[in-house]
Amino acid sequence: MIMNFIRNNKIFAGVLAFLRIYIGYQWLTSGYGKIVGGEFDAGGFIQGAIANSTGEGATVQAWWGTFLETMALPNAGLFTGMVMWGELLVGIALILGIFTNFSALMGITMNFAFLFSGTVSTNAQMVIITVFLMVAGYNAGRYGLDRWVLPFLKSKITATKKTNKQENEETVVA
């Protein structure tokens, strides 16, 4: 019953739109600040997380520290770009309500990466709100561009499948 309410109620869709725009704004301003500031470098953040993954009072799990040391640190430039542009694009998509579920998934993935790296900040709060957006499914983007984009894409995909099926049937008959 509660899932039906979260996923289908139009009034709750308005609450979800507010939450979606709030989270989107957080991502947008964070990404924009990193891009425009020109001084963001994920390498320092990664090194700090690696340092916190060893010793008595380790705040980062050892397995995550190993991942950061072997994969992220050697590719710090790539991770810098992915963080800056990922935050900006997730923010834009959430604010506009386009591909809401995918955008929320990418946002929560970044949140968990930051949490795994020992950052607390507002990440835990953002995770909780994003879980609501993801559970709500289509309803989270009902008052956004998903309202028009998703049905359009669905109709195009369905039409393509029908065309391909007809072509296959004609090929088999011939």
Secondary structure, DSSP 8 states (H G I E B T S, - for coil): -HHHHHHH-HHHHHHHHHHHHHHHHHHHHHHHHHHHH----HHHHHHHHHHTTSSTT--S-HHHHHHIIIIIGGGHHHHHHHHHHHHHHHHHHHHHTSSHHHHHHHHHHHHHHHHHTT--TTHHHHHHHHHHHHHHGGGGGTTSTHHHHHHHHHHHHHHHHHHHHHHHHHHHH-
